[in-house]
């Protein structure tokens, strides 16, 4: 546990406010100003609470939130509560007065403070149910088709993203020649070799084995690290034409689709595509700069015209559905600007689909949880040097903190 304590003179704070009202607007939220109006002791106790929360963060060796990032909530019939960066971390707050002094004590576990969401959960966010009587079959099976010679990290990152997102079972199909390398890095996911004639890339001779596994999957992730060999392109297109389960299509699979001018099948199984801006440009036949100049418009048009859900990655990731629903993520996390985090996102999305979320909801959930995990990595490790594997490790706490914030919002 960590704690922060602060004591403020009611009279001295009142004098400061009278001399400099800009201080009030800089430190207190609009709701706090309304709550404290005409109550000198309440102004002081709110200031003391903010200082106590900052000291709590310091004790936990975490970056300090700004004063305006901390909001003290006084709800009728309930103990005072605190919101940090719009979220409700599990901080116990005690406020009291003694003569001219206002006293605040803030107590929490270091883990609760570190894992608190940086932003309140978006209204569009839905997360899969996690019933207490569930078993691994409850949370679905994800099949990841990924990897090639020279790209053995991407399949592991995608598969672990699915597992950390909550999927019950994850199977990772990789070319047979790289299977020993990939298998050595897999404990919680099941690596499965696919016949490749020793080439180390996905080939059409492996399509039948993959299709047989896909019939037992609840969702699939296709493309991370598969490369663009001619044999691979033919195999990927065959898989996409006959996909028997919901699919997340990512990375080189998107480049193969763009080069072949492939028309997405409008069958019963939904497809979610996860391009970065350059891949989006290739899919649309336009320059990357054009994509970046109208990210929402480009994603929305492609989703409508091709019948797929689009996740256009980048700062302000866009999610667009064929029916016109859109979502723009508000996170800005520079720590996610590193290789492999896109593979993790594809896996998280596959995990959300396998747990039963509809494609658009699964995309919003994956983007939000992934971004929140990245924010926590940035929060604890810094803006530079965080790795995709760090994001994977942060996924469970990020999802749980979002769940708790959603529950508290519902109670409020």
ROVOBA-806377 format. One record per residue (C-alpha): x negated, y negated, z negated; residue in one letter. Coordinates in steps of 0.1 Angstrom, whole numbers, plus 5000, padded with zeros to 4 digits. Layout:
# residues N
<pt <X; Y; Z>; "A">
...
//
This chain:
# residues 412
<pt <5000; 5000; 5000>; "X">
<pt <4990; 4964; 5006>; "X">
<pt <5003; 4932; 4990>; "X">
<pt <5003; 4895; 4994>; "X">
<pt <5011; 4869; 4967>; "X">
<pt <5016; 4832; 4970>; "X">
<pt <5026; 4803; 4947>; "X">
<pt <5038; 4769; 4960>; "X">
<pt <5046; 4737; 4942>; "X">
<pt <5081; 4726; 4950>; "X">
<pt <5073; 4689; 4944>; "X">
<pt <5042; 4689; 4965>; "X">
<pt <5058; 4707; 4995>; "X">
<pt <5087; 4682; 4993>; "X">
<pt <5063; 4653; 4995>; "X">
<pt <5045; 4669; 5025>; "X">
<pt <5078; 4674; 5043>; "X">
<pt <5088; 4638; 5037>; "X">
<pt <5055; 4625; 5051>; "X">
<pt <5053; 4648; 5081>; "X">
<pt <5086; 4663; 5094>; "X">
<pt <5067; 4677; 5124>; "X">
<pt <5052; 4701; 5099>; "X">
<pt <5087; 4715; 5093>; "X">
<pt <5094; 4721; 5130>; "X">
<pt <5060; 4737; 5134>; "X">
<pt <5064; 4761; 5105>; "X">
<pt <5101; 4769; 5099>; "X">
<pt <5124; 4785; 5124>; "X">
<pt <5157; 4769; 5132>; "X">
<pt <5176; 4795; 5111>; "X">
<pt <5153; 4788; 5082>; "X">
<pt <5158; 4750; 5085>; "X">
<pt <5195; 4755; 5084>; "X">
<pt <5193; 4779; 5054>; "X">
<pt <5170; 4756; 5034>; "X">
<pt <5186; 4723; 5041>; "X">
<pt <5191; 4703; 5008>; "X">
<pt <5175; 4730; 4987>; "X">
<pt <5139; 4720; 4978>; "X">
<pt <5132; 4753; 4959>; "X">
<pt <5143; 4773; 4990>; "X">
<pt <5120; 4754; 5012>; "X">
<pt <5091; 4762; 4989>; "X">
<pt <5100; 4799; 4984>; "X">
<pt <5102; 4803; 5022>; "X">
<pt <5068; 4788; 5026>; "X">
<pt <5054; 4810; 4999>; "X">
<pt <5069; 4841; 5015>; "X">
<pt <5053; 4832; 5048>; "X">
<pt <5019; 4828; 5031>; "X">
<pt <5024; 4861; 5012>; "X">
<pt <5031; 4880; 5044>; "X">
<pt <5000; 4865; 5061>; "X">
<pt <4980; 4876; 5031>; "X">
<pt <4995; 4911; 5033>; "X">
<pt <4983; 4913; 5070>; "X">
<pt <4949; 4901; 5059>; "X">
<pt <4947; 4928; 5032>; "X">
<pt <4956; 4954; 5059>; "X">
<pt <4928; 4940; 5080>; "X">
<pt <4952; 4930; 5108>; "X">
<pt <4954; 4898; 5128>; "X">
<pt <4974; 4871; 5111>; "X">
<pt <5008; 4862; 5125>; "X">
<pt <5015; 4825; 5129>; "X">
<pt <5038; 4808; 5105>; "X">
<pt <5066; 4804; 5131>; "X">
<pt <5062; 4841; 5139>; "X">
<pt <5074; 4849; 5103>; "X">
<pt <5111; 4844; 5095>; "X">
<pt <5126; 4848; 5060>; "X">
<pt <5162; 4861; 5061>; "X">
<pt <5186; 4856; 5032>; "X">
<pt <5217; 4877; 5037>; "X">
<pt <5247; 4876; 5014>; "X">
<pt <5246; 4904; 4989>; "X">
<pt <5212; 4916; 5000>; "X">
<pt <5176; 4911; 4990>; "X">
<pt <5155; 4887; 5010>; "X">
<pt <5141; 4902; 5042>; "X">
<pt <5114; 4892; 5065>; "X">
<pt <5111; 4893; 5103>; "X">
<pt <5076; 4893; 5119>; "X">
<pt <5074; 4884; 5157>; "X">
<pt <5111; 4891; 5159>; "X">
<pt <5109; 4926; 5144>; "X">
<pt <5118; 4939; 5110>; "X">
<pt <5088; 4957; 5095>; "X">
<pt <5093; 4976; 5062>; "X">
<pt <5080; 4948; 5040>; "X">
<pt <5095; 4944; 5005>; "X">
<pt <5098; 4907; 4997>; "X">
<pt <5104; 4893; 4962>; "X">
<pt <5111; 4856; 4957>; "X">
<pt <5114; 4838; 4923>; "X">
<pt <5111; 4803; 4907>; "X">
<pt <5095; 4790; 4875>; "X">
<pt <5099; 4753; 4869>; "X">
<pt <5081; 4735; 4898>; "X">
<pt <5067; 4768; 4912>; "X">
<pt <5080; 4790; 4939>; "X">
<pt <5065; 4825; 4939>; "X">
<pt <5066; 4852; 4966>; "X">
<pt <5053; 4887; 4966>; "X">
<pt <5052; 4908; 4998>; "X">
<pt <5045; 4946; 4996>; "X">
<pt <5043; 4972; 5024>; "X">
<pt <5023; 5002; 5036>; "X">
<pt <4994; 4993; 5060>; "X">
<pt <5009; 5017; 5085>; "X">
<pt <5043; 5000; 5085>; "X">
<pt <5027; 4966; 5091>; "X">
<pt <5004; 4979; 5118>; "X">
<pt <5032; 4997; 5137>; "X">
<pt <5058; 4970; 5136>; "X">
<pt <5070; 4960; 5171>; "X">
<pt <5056; 4927; 5183>; "X">
<pt <5090; 4919; 5198>; "X">
<pt <5125; 4927; 5190>; "X">
<pt <5138; 4957; 5210>; "X">
<pt <5155; 4945; 5242>; "X">
<pt <5193; 4949; 5243>; "X">
<pt <5190; 4973; 5273>; "X">
<pt <5168; 4997; 5253>; "X">
<pt <5182; 5032; 5248>; "X">
<pt <5161; 5060; 5232>; "X">
<pt <5168; 5097; 5232>; "X">
<pt <5186; 5113; 5203>; "X">
<pt <5165; 5132; 5179>; "X">
<pt <5189; 5154; 5158>; "X">
<pt <5175; 5170; 5127>; "X">
<pt <5186; 5205; 5137>; "X">
<pt <5168; 5203; 5171>; "X">
<pt <5142; 5227; 5185>; "X">
<pt <5117; 5223; 5213>; "X">
<pt <5142; 5233; 5239>; "X">
<pt <5165; 5205; 5229>; "X">
<pt <5140; 5179; 5242>; "X">
<pt <5135; 5193; 5276>; "X">
<pt <5108; 5207; 5299>; "X">
<pt <5085; 5184; 5319>; "X">
<pt <5065; 5197; 5349>; "X">
<pt <5035; 5176; 5359>; "X">
<pt <5020; 5181; 5393>; "X">
<pt <4987; 5162; 5394>; "X">
<pt <4949; 5163; 5398>; "X">
<pt <4923; 5171; 5423>; "X">
<pt <4885; 5176; 5425>; "X">
<pt <4870; 5144; 5411>; "X">
<pt <4903; 5134; 5394>; "X">
<pt <4907; 5156; 5364>; "X">
<pt <4916; 5129; 5338>; "X">
<pt <4948; 5117; 5354>; "X">
<pt <4967; 5150; 5350>; "X">
<pt <4958; 5152; 5313>; "X">
<pt <4968; 5116; 5306>; "X">
<pt <5002; 5121; 5324>; "X">
<pt <5009; 5154; 5306>; "X">
<pt <5000; 5140; 5272>; "X">
<pt <5021; 5109; 5279>; "X">
<pt <5051; 5132; 5284>; "X">
<pt <5043; 5151; 5252>; "X">
<pt <5038; 5120; 5231>; "X">
<pt <5071; 5106; 5244>; "X">
<pt <5089; 5135; 5228>; "X">
<pt <5093; 5161; 5255>; "X">
<pt <5097; 5196; 5240>; "X">
<pt <5076; 5215; 5265>; "X">
<pt <5051; 5202; 5291>; "X">
<pt <5035; 5223; 5318>; "X">
<pt <5007; 5209; 5339>; "X">
<pt <5002; 5223; 5374>; "X">
<pt <4967; 5216; 5388>; "X">
<pt <4947; 5231; 5417>; "X">
<pt <4932; 5264; 5408>; "X">
<pt <4896; 5252; 5413>; "X">
<pt <4898; 5225; 5386>; "X">
<pt <4920; 5245; 5362>; "X">
<pt <4891; 5255; 5339>; "X">
<pt <4880; 5219; 5335>; "X">
<pt <4916; 5206; 5328>; "X">
<pt <4925; 5236; 5306>; "X">
<pt <4896; 5228; 5283>; "X">
<pt <4912; 5194; 5275>; "X">
<pt <4947; 5208; 5269>; "X">
<pt <4959; 5221; 5236>; "X">
<pt <4995; 5209; 5233>; "X">
<pt <5004; 5211; 5270>; "X">
<pt <5003; 5243; 5291>; "X">
<pt <4979; 5241; 5321>; "X">
<pt <4990; 5263; 5351>; "X">
<pt <4967; 5270; 5381>; "X">
<pt <4981; 5265; 5415>; "X">
<pt <4966; 5284; 5445>; "X">
<pt <4943; 5261; 5465>; "X">
<pt <4919; 5284; 5484>; "X">
<pt <4891; 5270; 5464>; "X">
<pt <4895; 5235; 5478>; "X">
<pt <4902; 5217; 5445>; "X">
<pt <4932; 5199; 5460>; "X">
<pt <4969; 5206; 5462>; "X">
<pt <4977; 5226; 5494>; "X">
<pt <5009; 5240; 5510>; "X">
<pt <5000; 5275; 5498>; "X">
<pt <5007; 5263; 5463>; "X">
<pt <5041; 5247; 5470>; "X">
<pt <5061; 5279; 5465>; "X">
<pt <5046; 5284; 5430>; "X">
<pt <5053; 5248; 5421>; "X">
<pt <5088; 5249; 5434>; "X">
<pt <5095; 5281; 5413>; "X">
<pt <5084; 5262; 5382>; "X">
<pt <5104; 5231; 5391>; "X">
<pt <5136; 5251; 5391>; "X">
<pt <5131; 5256; 5353>; "X">
<pt <5121; 5220; 5346>; "X">
<pt <5143; 5192; 5333>; "X">
<pt <5121; 5165; 5349>; "X">
<pt <5089; 5163; 5369>; "X">
<pt <5060; 5139; 5373>; "X">
<pt <5044; 5141; 5408>; "X">
<pt <5012; 5124; 5420>; "X">
<pt <4986; 5112; 5394>; "X">
<pt <4952; 5120; 5407>; "X">
<pt <4963; 5143; 5436>; "X">
<pt <4943; 5124; 5462>; "X">
<pt <4953; 5119; 5499>; "X">
<pt <4938; 5149; 5517>; "X">
<pt <4959; 5160; 5547>; "X">
<pt <4968; 5193; 5531>; "X">
<pt <4978; 5175; 5499>; "X">
<pt <5000; 5150; 5519>; "X">
<pt <5019; 5178; 5536>; "X">
<pt <5024; 5197; 5503>; "X">
<pt <5036; 5165; 5484>; "X">
<pt <5061; 5157; 5512>; "X">
<pt <5075; 5193; 5511>; "X">
<pt <5079; 5191; 5473>; "X">
<pt <5098; 5157; 5476>; "X">
<pt <5121; 5170; 5503>; "X">
<pt <5134; 5198; 5481>; "X">
<pt <5130; 5185; 5446>; "X">
<pt <5154; 5205; 5423>; "X">
<pt <5151; 5182; 5392>; "X">
<pt <5147; 5145; 5384>; "X">
<pt <5113; 5133; 5395>; "X">
<pt <5089; 5105; 5387>; "X">
<pt <5067; 5098; 5417>; "X">
<pt <5035; 5080; 5410>; "X">
<pt <5000; 5070; 5423>; "X">
<pt <4987; 5089; 5453>; "X">
<pt <5021; 5105; 5460>; "X">
<pt <5034; 5070; 5466>; "X">
<pt <5005; 5063; 5490>; "X">
<pt <5013; 5095; 5509>; "X">
<pt <5050; 5085; 5511>; "X">
<pt <5041; 5051; 5524>; "X">
<pt <5017; 5064; 5551>; "X">
<pt <5042; 5090; 5563>; "X">
<pt <5071; 5064; 5563>; "X">
<pt <5090; 5091; 5543>; "X">
<pt <5127; 5085; 5537>; "X">
<pt <5137; 5094; 5502>; "X">
<pt <5163; 5122; 5501>; "X">
<pt <5196; 5109; 5487>; "X">
<pt <5204; 5142; 5469>; "X">
<pt <5219; 5149; 5435>; "X">
<pt <5185; 5147; 5417>; "X">
<pt <5173; 5111; 5410>; "X">
<pt <5139; 5098; 5418>; "X">
<pt <5120; 5071; 5399>; "X">
<pt <5090; 5055; 5417>; "X">
<pt <5063; 5037; 5396>; "X">
<pt <5041; 5016; 5420>; "X">
<pt <5016; 4990; 5410>; "X">
<pt <5019; 4958; 5433>; "X">
<pt <4995; 4972; 5460>; "X">
<pt <5014; 5004; 5462>; "X">
<pt <5047; 4985; 5463>; "X">
<pt <5033; 4965; 5492>; "X">
<pt <5024; 4997; 5511>; "X">
<pt <5059; 5012; 5505>; "X">
<pt <5075; 4980; 5519>; "X">
<pt <5050; 4973; 5546>; "X">
<pt <5041; 4939; 5532>; "X">
<pt <5011; 4922; 5516>; "X">
<pt <5005; 4926; 5479>; "X">
<pt <5007; 4888; 5475>; "X">
<pt <5042; 4888; 5489>; "X">
<pt <5052; 4914; 5463>; "X">
<pt <5037; 4893; 5435>; "X">
<pt <5055; 4862; 5447>; "X">
<pt <5089; 4879; 5444>; "X">
<pt <5085; 4909; 5421>; "X">
<pt <5121; 4911; 5411>; "X">
<pt <5134; 4906; 5446>; "X">
<pt <5111; 4932; 5462>; "X">
<pt <5118; 4958; 5436>; "X">
<pt <5156; 4952; 5438>; "X">
<pt <5157; 4954; 5476>; "X">
<pt <5136; 4986; 5477>; "X">
<pt <5157; 5003; 5451>; "X">
<pt <5189; 4994; 5469>; "X">
<pt <5177; 5003; 5504>; "X">
<pt <5161; 5037; 5494>; "X">
<pt <5183; 5049; 5466>; "X">
<pt <5156; 5052; 5440>; "X">
<pt <5149; 5036; 5407>; "X">
<pt <5118; 5013; 5410>; "X">
<pt <5093; 5006; 5381>; "X">
<pt <5071; 4978; 5395>; "X">
<pt <5042; 4978; 5371>; "X">
<pt <5022; 4947; 5361>; "X">
<pt <5026; 4917; 5338>; "X">
<pt <5064; 4916; 5334>; "X">
<pt <5071; 4951; 5346>; "X">
<pt <5103; 4952; 5367>; "X">
<pt <5128; 4980; 5366>; "X">
<pt <5155; 4981; 5393>; "X">
<pt <5182; 5006; 5401>; "X">
<pt <5200; 5013; 5434>; "X">
<pt <5232; 4999; 5419>; "X">
<pt <5217; 4965; 5412>; "X">
<pt <5208; 4969; 5375>; "X">
<pt <5175; 4952; 5366>; "X">
<pt <5152; 4948; 5336>; "X">
<pt <5121; 4927; 5332>; "X">
<pt <5098; 4937; 5303>; "X">
<pt <5087; 4907; 5283>; "X">
<pt <5054; 4922; 5269>; "X">
<pt <5022; 4906; 5280>; "X">
<pt <4995; 4931; 5270>; "X">
<pt <4961; 4927; 5285>; "X">
<pt <4948; 4958; 5267>; "X">
<pt <4969; 4978; 5292>; "X">
<pt <4948; 4965; 5321>; "X">
<pt <4926; 4996; 5322>; "X">
<pt <4924; 5028; 5342>; "X">
<pt <4947; 5056; 5332>; "X">
<pt <4975; 5037; 5315>; "X">
<pt <4997; 5040; 5346>; "X">
<pt <4993; 5078; 5344>; "X">
<pt <5004; 5077; 5308>; "X">
<pt <5034; 5056; 5317>; "X">
<pt <5044; 5081; 5344>; "X">
<pt <5042; 5109; 5318>; "X">
<pt <5063; 5089; 5292>; "X">
<pt <5089; 5083; 5319>; "X">
<pt <5091; 5121; 5327>; "X">
<pt <5095; 5128; 5290>; "X">
<pt <5123; 5103; 5286>; "X">
<pt <5141; 5119; 5316>; "X">
<pt <5136; 5154; 5302>; "X">
<pt <5153; 5143; 5270>; "X">
<pt <5184; 5134; 5288>; "X">
<pt <5183; 5097; 5295>; "X">
<pt <5197; 5085; 5328>; "X">
<pt <5171; 5073; 5352>; "X">
<pt <5174; 5035; 5347>; "X">
<pt <5176; 5040; 5309>; "X">
<pt <5147; 5063; 5309>; "X">
<pt <5126; 5038; 5329>; "X">
<pt <5135; 5010; 5305>; "X">
<pt <5127; 5032; 5275>; "X">
<pt <5094; 5043; 5290>; "X">
<pt <5083; 5008; 5299>; "X">
<pt <5092; 4994; 5265>; "X">
<pt <5076; 5022; 5244>; "X">
<pt <5045; 5022; 5266>; "X">
<pt <5041; 4984; 5263>; "X">
<pt <5047; 4985; 5226>; "X">
<pt <5020; 5012; 5222>; "X">
<pt <4997; 4990; 5242>; "X">
<pt <5005; 4960; 5220>; "X">
<pt <4997; 4980; 5189>; "X">
<pt <4963; 4991; 5205>; "X">
<pt <4956; 4954; 5212>; "X">
<pt <4967; 4945; 5177>; "X">
<pt <4944; 4969; 5160>; "X">
<pt <4915; 4974; 5184>; "X">
<pt <4914; 4941; 5203>; "X">
<pt <4922; 4928; 5238>; "X">
<pt <4892; 4945; 5254>; "X">
<pt <4879; 4981; 5253>; "X">
<pt <4912; 4999; 5245>; "X">
<pt <4916; 5031; 5265>; "X">
<pt <4945; 5050; 5279>; "X">
<pt <4939; 5077; 5253>; "X">
<pt <4943; 5051; 5226>; "X">
<pt <4977; 5042; 5241>; "X">
<pt <4987; 5079; 5240>; "X">
<pt <4978; 5081; 5203>; "X">
<pt <4999; 5050; 5196>; "X">
<pt <5031; 5062; 5214>; "X">
<pt <5047; 5081; 5185>; "X">
<pt <5044; 5051; 5161>; "X">
<pt <5055; 5027; 5188>; "X">
<pt <5087; 5047; 5195>; "X">
<pt <5094; 5052; 5159>; "X">
<pt <5090; 5015; 5150>; "X">
<pt <5114; 5006; 5179>; "X">
<pt <5139; 5031; 5166>; "X">
<pt <5138; 5016; 5131>; "X">
<pt <5140; 4981; 5145>; "X">
<pt <5171; 4991; 5165>; "X">
<pt <5186; 5007; 5134>; "X">
<pt <5180; 4976; 5113>; "X">
<pt <5195; 4954; 5140>; "X">
<pt <5226; 4976; 5140>; "X">
<pt <5228; 4973; 5102>; "X">
<pt <5224; 4935; 5103>; "X">
//
